[in-house]
């Protein structure tokens, strides 16, 4: 995903890290960068809002259960692979 406007950090990179941001699992410097991007980029902010809603729904359904570390890491890896694939595919379509 990209809004088409130039940003310090690419939209795809921000969306790929939105769960880390929501989970407070990134360093403060990275949180500040993500927060700044979300403040200036409407499409990413909307995507972030959707992610927040999904997270809230899962929390309501699952209570305070947390996923095992191994599962969380596998999901992060898979999400990263999808972002890279989407990015590559988008570039191929525009070339």
Buried (B, 14 or more C-beta within 10 A) or exposed (E): BBBEEEBEBBBBBBBBBBBBBBEEEBEEEBBEBBEBBBEEBEBBBEBBEEBEEEBEEEEEEEEEEEEEEEEBEEEBEEBEEEBEEBBEEEEEEEE
